[in-house]
Amino acid sequence: MHRVLSSDGPPGNLWNGYGPTETTCLSTLHRVALQKTESESISAEIPFRDTVLHLLDQDRKPIVDDGSPGEICIGGPGLSAGYQNHPEANAEKFIEIELSKSEDSGQVEVIRLYRTGDIGMWKGIPKRLYYIGRVDLQVKRQGFRVELEEIERTIATNDTVQGVACLHKKADDGLGSDYLTAFVVPTKDTPIDPQKIIEWIKDRHPYYMVPDRVRAISEILLNSRGPLRSPQNHANEDESPLSTIANILEGILGLSNLGPDDNIFSLGLSSLQVARFLGLVKQKVGISLSMKDLYTNLSVGSLGNHLHQANEINYGPSEILQFEADSHLADDIQLIPDWSSEGRVFLTEATGFIGVNLLYRWLSMSSMKAIACLARGNEHHSPMDRIENALKKYDLWNEGISEKMKRVIVLDGDITQDHLGLSKSDYQWLINWEPAVFHAAAKVNWCDTYRGHFAPNVLGTKNVIRVAAEGRRKTLHYISSIDVWAVTGLILGTEVVTENGPLKVHLASLPFDTGYAQSQWVADEMVQRVRDKGLSVIIYRPGFVVGDSKTGAGNPDDFFSRMIIGCVQLGYWPQLPSQNMEYVTVDYVCDSILHIASDNSNLGRSYTLSAPNPGLITNMERLCVLINQAGFPLQQISYPDWLEKLQSWDCLESSPLLSLMPLLAEPVLRDATRLQTSKYSPVYDCVNTLKAIAGRDDICFVQLTSDLIQKFIYFWDRKGFHSF
């Protein structure tokens, strides 16, 4: 399970559900985190819905202390009426107990519970249920439920047996097989014939209750509940090489009582089982056996003797070094272009906030020879003018950059058009020139519909994918957004979203989010689909990108700036509990993207650029506090009161908030506006990102502070973007 979850394409969620049929199957539910799959046990979590869960001791008294085992008993609306026509089983399994309603009232209530036969214990704060084992030792074998104690009772009636304990265990064949072993203590001075006992059991039980092997031991270890059924507690005392070989083969094949004369290959070992056998010998004994060893020592006894005498095969240091060196012979074959060494890239949007910051960084790199940029001119400004104006807008323009602009190749085109609106010759040149495409172009309008975003964000991404797929081999670096997960926290109750997880599981939450988020989901899913078909792709999903942490240069036209400036002008801030916006500074985003993109070993994955842990997230209520601390007084009031003050404000027509009114005022989920549906955001897992930038101490996530808020506001004011 851990291997599946940590793969490049893990399931979006893994839930551990627990409950028997008698309580309608699902009684507890637990979302399994990746790190928990490495644990020896997984919590069954808390009762599902109105389910009642108790651990009872032998006197049917509730157990409340951590670490004390008891029988798991379940009640609630899912509890069945009982077994039809089985009054004795009902009396045994369906019970009633008295519980105090409260510590002080002295009143009791009677509740009905089902005894599951499972042993569990409480652990942790809050208390969570952990499964330990079975009271009645009921196991699943070959599709049938088997009571181990029933088999033990039968074997105990054999005249040659003094004591018995049965162990059910998964085989070591890697195929999911299992086997059943009966450990028996012979009666005094009576030798055990395992095969005779097996034949004797066959006359008394169906095939799935017949042990695969019978092994004689000197004693049965006990605890307060009976025999200890553990392979460690009943291991064969004979640890000779012969016994080791026999035990491993018996475990793989589900056989018993192999002797020294048994031919290994006559036992029916498959090629996969041979490989498994050699691996287990290496693991348990520390000696490597070869196929030659097997073919020259065909019997169990002969191989055991060889194992006893064998030494590790040691290759000389020179041979090992040669092996390692020869494995690198194909390393020089270039499979994916290295854009950083070629010094050429194609950027789809050089005038947007992220795009212009990427361009500035490339212009500052001496290794970059040329940057092709797609831009649209208008009647007042050429495409190059618009790029220069964007650099100046964010204080990225200086004499050095002016000189380096000679490296910028401007393509006057339209991302929504086939071939990006370029001439046939320009398009052919482009697709055969650049080794990497950085797609940062997107329309971001929090109030427009999906249809309003469709052409630039969906069709535009489709056209960029075609650029990446046609002509020379190249990589596509797609800058998406965490908005692809929409309001999955509020609508679907999602607690964590993973970088490589599928997006389709969040689809049902899309209708309640913005048209921008809807278009980003479609575009991101489209890119993932072509990545799955073989296109070399990296997807970056930044959080809400705000200004530079060093200069304070930020976008004056986005939601973040309009919300802050508009509320400062109004003097009020809305209460938005449980709402995080995942703010992330543009320098962290761009530096992370360029570092991740520079290493082709990062291809084929997605990277979330957000707070590395939930403790660094700034929610909307905390943001109000920071604005106050920055020296801009705000009173936080309820959302309805804030909206009323905003709508009746004389200065609304000139306020930065005016263009956000559909987002702020129109209800989309009962009485909640689209802004209010952003509550209960999930945790955005960013394991891939943190692993990729590990070792780069200069690339650091910067948490919002009052000083940083002050930098942003002073920048907007100094540049004349907003007035106070």
C-alpha positions in Angstrom: 0.0 0.0 0.0 2.9 2.4 0.8 4.4 1.6 -2.6 1.2 2.5 -4.4 0.7 5.8 -2.5 4.3 7.0 -3.0 4.3 6.3 -6.7 4.0 8.9 -9.4 0.3 8.2 -9.9 -1.1 7.5 -6.5 -4.9 7.4 -5.7 -6.3 10.7 -4.7 -7.5 9.3 -1.4 -7.2 6.1 0.5 -9.8 5.4 3.2 -9.7 2.7 5.8 -13.3 1.7 6.5 -14.1 -0.7 9.3 -17.4 -2.4 10.3 -19.1 -5.8 10.1 -22.3 -6.7 8.1 -24.3 -6.7 11.4 -23.7 -2.9 11.7 -24.3 -2.1 8.0 -20.6 -2.6 6.9 -19.2 0.9 7.6 -18.9 1.9 11.2 -15.6 3.9 11.3 -13.7 5.7 8.6 -10.1 7.0 8.4 -8.3 8.8 5.7 -4.8 7.2 5.5 -1.9 9.5 5.1 1.2 8.4 3.2 3.4 8.4 6.3 0.9 6.1 8.1 1.3 3.3 5.6 4.8 2.7 7.0 3.3 2.0 10.5 2.6 -1.4 11.8 -1.1 -0.5 12.3 -3.6 2.0 10.9 -6.3 3.7 13.0 -9.9 2.8 12.3 -10.6 6.5 13.2 -13.7 7.7 14.8 -17.3 6.4 14.6 -19.0 7.2 11.2 -22.0 9.5 11.4 -24.2 8.5 14.4 -22.5 5.2 15.1 -21.8 4.3 18.8 -18.5 2.6 19.5 -17.4 1.0 22.8 -14.6 -1.2 24.0 -15.8 -3.6 26.6 -13.8 -5.7 29.1 -14.7 -9.2 30.2 -17.4 -7.9 32.5 -18.9 -5.9 29.7 -17.8 -2.6 31.2 -16.6 0.2 28.9 -12.8 0.7 28.6 -11.8 4.4 28.4 -8.0 4.3 29.1 -5.4 4.2 26.3 -3.6 1.0 25.7 -6.1 -1.3 27.4 -7.5 -4.0 25.0 -11.1 -4.8 24.9 -13.8 -6.2 22.5 -15.0 -3.7 20.0 -18.8 -3.3 20.3 -20.9 -1.2 17.9 -24.3 0.4 18.2 -26.3 3.1 16.5 -28.8 3.4 13.6 -26.9 1.0 11.5 -27.3 -1.9 14.0 -29.3 -4.8 12.5 -32.2 -6.4 14.3 -30.3 -9.7 14.6 -30.0 -13.1 13.0 -33.2 -14.6 11.7 -34.2 -17.8 13.6 -31.0 -17.8 15.6 -32.0 -16.8 19.2 -28.9 -18.2 20.8 -26.6 -16.3 18.4 -28.6 -13.1 19.0 -28.3 -13.5 22.8 -24.5 -14.0 22.4 -23.7 -11.3 19.9 -26.4 -8.6 20.5 -26.2 -7.3 24.0 -27.5 -4.4 26.1 -25.4 -2.5 28.6 -26.1 0.3 31.0 -24.2 3.6 30.8 -24.2 6.7 32.9 -25.7 9.7 31.1 -23.3 12.0 32.9 -20.9 11.8 35.8 -23.0 13.8 38.2 -26.6 13.0 37.2 -26.7 9.4 38.5 -29.0 8.6 35.6 -28.3 5.6 33.3 -29.4 4.7 29.8 -29.5 1.3 28.2 -27.9 0.9 24.8 -27.9 -2.1 22.4 -24.6 -3.2 20.9 -23.2 -5.8 18.6 -20.1 -7.8 19.8 -17.8 -7.9 16.8 -15.4 -10.4 18.2 -12.5 -8.0 17.4 -10.0 -6.8 19.9 -9.1 -3.2 19.9 -7.6 -0.4 22.0 -7.8 3.4 22.2 -4.7 5.5 21.5 -3.8 9.1 21.3 -5.6 12.5 21.7 -8.2 12.6 20.3 -8.8 8.9 21.0 -8.6 6.7 18.0 -9.4 3.1 17.6 -6.7 0.5 16.7 -7.5 -3.0 15.7 -5.4 -5.7 17.5 -6.9 -9.1 16.6 -9.8 -11.5 16.9 -11.4 -12.8 20.0 -12.7 -15.9 18.3 -9.6 -16.3 16.0 -11.7 -16.2 12.8 -9.5 -15.8 9.8 -10.2 -15.6 6.0 -8.7 -18.6 4.1 -9.2 -19.3 0.4 -12.4 -17.3 0.5 -13.8 -18.9 3.6 -14.0 -17.8 7.2 -12.1 -20.2 9.4 -12.1 -20.5 13.2 -8.6 -21.5 14.2 -9.8 -22.7 17.6 -12.2 -25.2 15.9 -9.2 -26.7 14.1 -7.2 -26.8 17.3 -10.0 -28.6 19.2 -10.1 -31.3 16.5 -6.3 -31.8 16.5 -6.2 -31.9 20.3 -8.4 -35.1 20.2 -5.6 -37.0 18.4 -3.9 -39.5 20.7 -0.4 -38.4 19.7 -1.0 -34.7 20.4 -0.6 -33.1 23.9 -1.0 -29.4 22.8 -1.7 -27.5 19.7 -1.7 -23.9 18.3 -2.6 -23.0 14.7 -1.0 -20.2 12.8 -2.4 -18.6 9.6 0.2 -16.6 7.7 0.7 -15.0 4.3 3.2 -16.9 2.1 6.5 -15.3 1.2 5.9 -15.8 -2.5 4.8 -12.3 -3.3 1.6 -13.6 -4.9 -0.8 -13.2 -1.9 -0.9 -16.9 -1.1 -1.4 -18.1 2.5 -0.7 -21.2 4.5 -2.0 -22.8 7.7 0.5 -24.4 10.1 -0.4 -26.5 13.1 2.3 -26.5 15.8 1.8 -29.6 18.0 3.4 -30.8 21.2 3.6 -34.6 21.0 2.5 -36.8 23.9 5.3 -38.1 26.0 7.6 -40.6 24.2 5.3 -40.6 21.1 6.8 -39.5 17.8 4.8 -37.3 15.5 4.0 -38.3 11.9 3.0 -34.9 10.4 1.6 -36.5 7.2 -0.6 -38.9 9.1 -2.0 -36.1 11.2 -2.8 -34.1 8.0 -4.6 -37.1 6.5 -6.4 -37.6 9.8 -7.7 -34.0 9.8 -8.8 -34.3 6.2 -11.4 -36.9 7.3 -12.9 -34.4 9.8 -12.8 -31.0 8.1 -13.2 -29.5 4.6 -10.1 -28.8 2.6 -9.8 -25.1 3.5 -9.6 -26.1 7.2 -6.8 -28.6 6.7 -3.3 -27.3 7.8 -0.7 -27.2 5.0 1.9 -28.5 7.4 2.3 -29.9 10.9 5.4 -29.1 12.9 6.4 -30.6 16.2 7.6 -28.3 19.0 8.5 -28.7 22.6 5.9 -26.4 24.2 3.0 -24.0 23.5 3.5 -20.5 24.8 0.4 -19.1 26.4 -1.0 -15.7 27.5 -4.2 -14.8 29.4 -6.3 -15.4 26.2 -4.8 -18.7 25.2 -1.9 -19.8 22.8 0.4 -17.2 21.4 -0.1 -17.5 17.7 3.1 -15.9 16.3 5.7 -17.4 14.1 8.3 -15.9 16.4 6.8 -17.7 19.4 6.6 -21.1 17.7 9.6 -21.1 15.4 11.4 -24.4 14.8 14.2 -24.7 17.3 16.4 -26.2 14.5 18.1 -23.3 12.9 20.5 -25.4 10.7 21.0 -24.5 7.1 18.9 -27.5 6.1 16.1 -26.3 8.2 16.5 -22.8 6.8 16.2 -24.0 3.2 13.2 -26.2 4.1 11.4 -23.4 5.9 11.8 -20.9 3.1 10.7 -23.4 0.5 7.7 -24.5 2.6 6.7 -20.8 3.0 6.9 -20.1 -0.7 5.1 -23.3 -1.8 2.7 -23.8 1.1 4.1 -27.3 1.6 5.1 -29.0 4.8 7.7 -31.4 6.2 10.3 -31.2 3.4 13.2 -33.6 3.9 16.8 -33.6 2.9 16.2 -35.8 -0.1 13.4 -33.7 -1.7 14.4 -32.4 -5.1 14.0 -28.6 -5.2 12.9 -28.3 -8.8 10.6 -31.3 -8.5 8.6 -29.3 -6.0 7.2 -27.1 -8.8 9.1 -23.8 -8.2 8.3 -21.2 -10.9 10.9 -18.8 -12.2 9.4 -16.0 -10.0 9.4 -18.3 -7.0 13.1 -19.2 -7.6 13.9 -15.5 -7.6 11.9 -15.0 -4.4 13.7 -18.0 -2.8 17.2 -16.6 -3.6 16.2 -13.3 -2.2 14.9 -14.8 1.0 18.0 -16.8 1.5 20.1 -13.7 1.1 17.8 -11.8 3.5 17.7 -14.4 6.2 21.2 -15.9 6.0 23.2 -13.2 4.5 24.7 -15.5 1.8 24.1 -15.1 -2.0 23.1 -18.2 -3.9 23.3 -18.4 -7.7 21.3 -20.4 -10.2 24.4 -22.5 -10.6 24.3 -23.3 -6.9 20.7 -24.5 -7.3 21.4 -26.7 -10.3 24.5 -28.3 -8.8 22.8 -28.9 -5.4 19.3 -30.2 -6.4 18.2 -31.6 -3.1 17.3 -29.7 0.1 20.0 -31.5 2.0 22.7 -30.8 -0.6 21.8 -27.2 -0.8 21.8 -26.9 3.0 25.3 -28.4 3.1 26.4 -25.9 0.4 24.9 -23.1 2.4 26.8 -24.2 5.5 30.1 -24.1 3.6 29.5 -21.1 1.4 31.1 -17.7 1.6 30.0 -14.5 0.0 31.2 -14.1 -3.6 33.4 -11.1 -3.5 34.1 -9.1 -6.7 37.4 -7.2 -6.7 37.2 -3.4 -6.3 38.4 -3.0 -9.9 35.6 -5.2 -11.3 33.0 -3.3 -9.3 34.3 0.1 -10.5 34.2 -1.2 -14.1 30.6 -2.4 -13.7 29.6 1.0 -12.4 31.5 2.8 -15.1 30.1 0.8 -17.9 26.6 1.4 -16.8 27.1 5.1 -17.8 27.9 4.4 -21.4 24.5 5.7 -22.6 24.5 8.8 -20.4 25.6 11.1 -23.3 22.6 10.2 -25.4 20.3 13.3 -25.2 16.7 12.2 -24.7 15.2 15.4 -23.6 16.6 18.8 -24.6 18.4 20.8 -21.9 17.0 24.3 -22.3 19.4 25.8 -19.7 22.5 24.6 -21.6 21.1 25.6 -25.0 20.1 29.0 -23.5 16.8 29.3 -25.4 13.2 29.2 -24.2 9.8 30.2 -25.4 7.6 32.2 -23.0 3.9 32.5 -23.8 3.2 35.5 -21.6 5.8 38.1 -20.8 3.5 40.9 -19.7 1.7 39.1 -16.9 3.0 39.2 -13.3 4.6 35.8 -13.2 5.8 35.9 -16.8 7.6 39.2 -16.5 9.3 38.1 -13.4 10.5 34.9 -15.2 11.7 37.1 -18.1 13.6 39.3 -15.7 15.4 36.3 -14.2 16.3 34.9 -17.6 17.7 38.3 -18.7 19.9 38.3 -15.6 21.4 34.9 -16.6 24.5 35.2 -18.7 23.9 31.7 -20.0 20.6 32.7 -21.7 21.1 33.5 -25.4 17.6 34.2 -26.5 14.0 34.3 -25.1 11.2 34.2 -27.5 8.1 35.9 -26.1 4.5 35.8 -27.4 2.8 39.2 -27.0 0.0 41.1 -28.6 0.3 44.7 -29.7 -2.5 47.2 -29.8 -3.1 50.6 -31.5 -1.1 52.4 -28.9 1.8 50.0 -28.1 3.8 47.5 -30.0 4.4 44.0 -28.4 7.9 45.1 -27.4 6.6 48.2 -25.8 4.1 46.2 -23.7 6.9 43.9 -22.4 9.1 46.9 -21.5 6.2 48.6 -19.8 5.5 45.4 -17.7 9.2 45.4 -16.6 8.9 49.1 -15.6 5.6 48.5 -13.9 7.2 46.2 -11.3 10.5 48.1 -11.0 12.4 45.5 -13.0 13.7 47.9 -15.7 17.2 49.3 -15.5 20.1 50.1 -17.8 21.5 46.6 -17.6 18.2 45.1 -18.5 17.7 47.6 -21.3 20.9 46.3 -22.9 19.9 42.7 -22.4 16.6 43.2 -24.1 18.4 42.5 -27.4 18.1 38.9 -26.5 14.3 39.0 -26.5 12.6 37.8 -29.7 9.1 39.2 -29.8 6.4 37.2 -31.6 3.3 39.3 -32.3 0.6 36.6 -32.0 -2.6 35.4 -30.3 -2.6 32.4 -28.1 -6.3 31.7 -28.8 -5.7 31.2 -32.5 -4.4 28.2 -34.4 -0.6 28.3 -34.7 -0.7 31.1 -32.1 -1.8 33.5 -34.8 1.7 33.4 -36.3 2.5 33.1 -40.0 3.3 29.6 -41.3 7.0 30.4 -41.5 7.3 31.9 -38.0 5.4 29.0 -36.6 7.6 26.4 -38.2 10.7 28.3 -37.0 9.3 28.4 -33.5 8.5 24.7 -33.1 11.9 23.7 -34.4 13.9 26.3 -32.5 13.0 26.2 -28.8 13.9 23.3 -26.5 11.4 24.3 -23.8 8.0 26.1 -23.6 7.0 28.0 -20.5 3.3 28.5 -20.6 2.4 31.3 -18.2 -0.4 32.9 -20.1 -3.8 32.9 -18.5 -6.8 35.2 -18.1 -7.6 35.8 -14.4 -10.9 37.4 -13.8 -12.6 36.4 -10.5 -16.0 37.5 -11.7 -16.1 36.3 -15.3 -17.7 32.9 -16.3 -16.1 29.8 -17.6 -17.1 30.7 -21.1 -15.3 34.0 -20.6 -12.1 32.2 -19.7 -12.5 29.4 -22.3 -10.7 30.9 -25.2 -7.5 32.2 -23.5 -7.2 29.5 -20.8 -8.5 26.3 -22.4 -8.0 26.8 -26.2 -4.8 28.7 -25.5 -3.4 25.8 -23.5 -4.5 23.4 -26.3 -2.6 25.5 -28.8 0.5 25.6 -26.6 0.4 21.8 -26.2 0.5 21.6 -30.0 3.6 23.8 -30.1 5.3 21.5 -27.5 4.3 18.4 -29.4 5.2 19.5 -32.9 8.7 20.0 -34.4 11.8 19.1 -32.4 11.6 17.4 -29.1 10.9 19.8 -26.3 9.6 20.1 -22.7 6.4 21.9 -21.6 6.5 23.8 -18.4 2.9 24.6 -17.5 2.2 27.1 -14.8 -1.2 26.3 -13.5 -2.7 27.2 -10.1 -4.0 25.5 -6.9 -7.4 26.7 -8.0 -7.6 23.5 -10.0 -8.8 21.9 -6.7 -11.6 24.4 -6.6 -13.6 24.5 -3.3 -13.2 20.8 -2.7 -12.7 21.4 1.1 -16.1 23.0 1.6 -18.1 20.9 -0.9 -16.4 17.4 -0.6 -14.8 17.7 2.8 -11.3 17.1 1.3 -8.6 17.5 3.9 -5.4 17.0 1.9 -4.7 17.3 -1.9 -1.5 15.7 -3.3 0.6 17.0 -6.1 0.4 13.9 -8.3 -3.2 13.0 -7.4 -6.0 12.9 -10.0 -8.1 16.0 -10.5 -11.3 14.2 -11.4 -12.1 13.4 -7.8 -12.6 17.1 -7.2 -14.8 17.7 -10.2 -18.1 17.9 -8.2 -16.9 21.1 -6.4 -16.2 23.0 -9.6 -19.7 24.5 -10.1 -19.3 26.4 -6.9 -16.1 28.1 -7.8 -15.1 30.9 -10.2 -15.0 30.6 -14.0 -11.2 31.1 -13.7 -10.9 28.0 -11.4 -13.1 26.0 -13.8 -11.0 26.9 -16.8 -7.8 26.0 -14.9 -9.1 22.6 -14.0 -9.9 21.9 -17.6 -6.5 23.1 -18.9 -4.6 21.3 -16.1 -6.5 18.0 -16.8 -5.7 18.5 -20.5 -2.0 18.9 -19.8 -2.0 15.8 -17.6 -3.6 13.7 -20.3 -0.9 14.6 -22.8 1.7 14.0 -20.2 0.3 10.5 -19.6 0.6 10.0 -23.4 4.3 10.7 -23.3 4.8 14.5 -23.7 7.6 15.7 -21.5 5.8 18.0 -19.0 6.2 19.6 -15.6 3.1 21.2 -14.0 3.6 24.0 -11.4 0.6 25.0 -9.2 1.4 28.2 -7.2 -0.9 29.5 -4.5 -2.2 33.0 -4.6 0.9 34.9 -5.9 1.6 38.2 -4.2 4.4 40.7 -4.4 8.1 40.3 -4.2 9.3 39.7 -0.6 12.3 41.9 -1.0 11.0 44.9 -3.1 7.3 44.7 -2.3 6.5 45.0 -6.0 3.1 43.4 -6.5 0.2 43.2 -8.9 -2.0 46.2 -8.3 -4.9 44.7 -10.2 -5.5 41.3 -8.5 -7.9 40.3 -5.8 -5.2 40.6 -3.1 -4.4 44.3 -3.8 -8.0 45.3 -4.5 -9.2 43.7 -1.3 -6.6 45.3 0.9 -6.8 48.8 -0.6 -10.6 48.8 -0.9 -11.1 47.7 2.7 -8.5 50.2 4.0 -10.4 52.9 2.1 -13.7 51.6 3.5 -12.3 51.1 7.0 -13.9 47.7 7.5 -12.8 44.1 6.8 -15.2 41.1 6.5 -15.1 38.2 8.9 -14.2 35.1 6.9 -13.5 32.3 9.4 -11.7 29.1 8.3 -10.6 30.7 5.0 -7.1 30.5 3.8 -5.9 32.1 0.6 -2.4 30.3 0.4 -0.5 33.5 -0.3 3.0 32.9 -1.8 5.5 35.6 -2.9 6.4 35.9 -6.6 10.1 35.5 -5.9 9.6 32.1 -4.2 7.4 31.0 -7.1 9.7 32.1 -10.0 12.9 30.9 -8.3 11.4 27.5 -7.5 10.1 27.1 -11.1 13.4 27.9 -12.7 15.3 25.6 -10.3 12.9 22.7 -10.8 12.8 23.2 -14.6 16.6 23.1 -14.8 16.7 19.4 -13.9 15.2 17.0 -16.3 14.9 14.4 -13.6 11.9 16.4 -12.3 9.9 15.8 -15.5 6.6 14.0 -15.4 5.6 15.4 -12.0 3.5 18.2 -10.6 4.7 20.7 -8.1 2.6 22.7 -5.6 4.2 26.1 -4.7 2.6 27.0 -1.4 3.3 27.0 2.3 5.5 24.1 3.3 3.5 23.5 6.4 0.0 24.6 7.6 1.5 26.7 10.4 2.8 29.2 7.8 -0.5 29.9 6.2 -2.1 33.3 6.6 -5.9 33.1 6.8 -8.2 36.1 6.0 -8.8 36.9 9.7 -5.0 37.0 10.4 -4.5 39.1 7.3 -6.8 41.8 8.8 -4.6 41.8 12.0 -1.4 42.2 9.9 -2.9 45.2 7.9 -3.7 46.9 11.3 -0.2 46.2 12.5 1.2 47.7 9.3 -0.4 51.0 10.3 -3.7 50.9 8.4 -6.7 50.7 10.8 -9.4 48.2 10.0 -12.4 47.1 11.9 -13.4 43.5 11.4 -17.2 42.9 11.2 -19.5 40.2 10.1 -19.7 39.5 6.4 -23.3 40.6 6.0 -22.6 43.9 7.8 -19.5 44.5 5.8 -21.3 43.8 2.5 -24.1 46.2 3.5 -21.5 49.0 4.3 -19.8 48.3 1.0 -22.9 48.4 -1.1 -24.1 51.7 0.6 -20.7 53.3 0.4 -20.7 56.6 -1.5 -17.2 55.9 -2.9 -18.0 52.4 -4.2 -18.0 53.6 -7.9 -14.3 54.6 -7.6 -13.3 51.8 -5.2 -11.0 48.9 -6.3 -13.7 46.6 -4.9 -16.3 47.6 -7.5 -15.0 45.2 -10.1 -15.2 42.4 -7.5 -18.8 42.9 -6.6 -20.2 39.8 -8.4 -17.6 37.7 -6.4 -18.4 39.5 -3.2 -22.2 39.8 -3.3 -23.8 37.1 -5.5 -24.7 33.9 -3.6 -23.8 30.6 -5.2 -24.4 28.1 -2.4 -27.5 28.8 -0.3 -26.7 32.3 1.2 -22.9 32.0 0.7 -21.2 34.2 -1.9 -18.5 32.8 -4.1 -15.9 34.4 -1.9 -17.4 32.7 1.2 -17.2 29.2 -0.5 -13.4 29.4 -0.3 -13.5 28.3 3.3 -12.2 25.0 4.7 -9.4 24.9 2.2 -7.5 21.5 2.2 -3.8 21.2 3.1 -1.9 21.5 -0.2 0.8 18.8 -0.1 4.1 20.0 -1.6 6.4 17.1 -1.0 7.7 17.1 -4.6 8.5 20.8 -4.5 10.4 20.6 -1.2 12.4 17.6 -2.4 13.2 19.3 -5.7 14.5 22.6 -4.0 16.3 20.8 -1.1 19.8 22.2 -0.8 18.8 25.6 -2.2 18.8 27.7 1.0 18.3 30.8 -1.1 14.9 29.6 -2.2 12.7 30.1 0.8 9.0 30.4 1.4 8.2 33.8 3.0 5.3 34.1 5.4 3.2 37.2 5.3 4.1 39.7 8.0 3.0 43.3 8.8 6.3 44.5 7.4 5.7 42.7 4.1 2.1 44.0 3.9 3.5 47.5 4.5 6.0 47.0 1.6 3.2 46.0 -0.7 1.0 49.0 0.2 3.8 51.5 -0.1 4.8 50.1 -3.5 1.2 50.4 -4.8 1.0 54.0 -3.4 4.5 55.0 -4.7 3.7 53.8 -8.2 0.3 55.6 -8.1 -1.7 52.5 -8.7 -4.1 53.2 -5.8 -4.8 56.3 -3.7 -5.5 56.5 0.0 
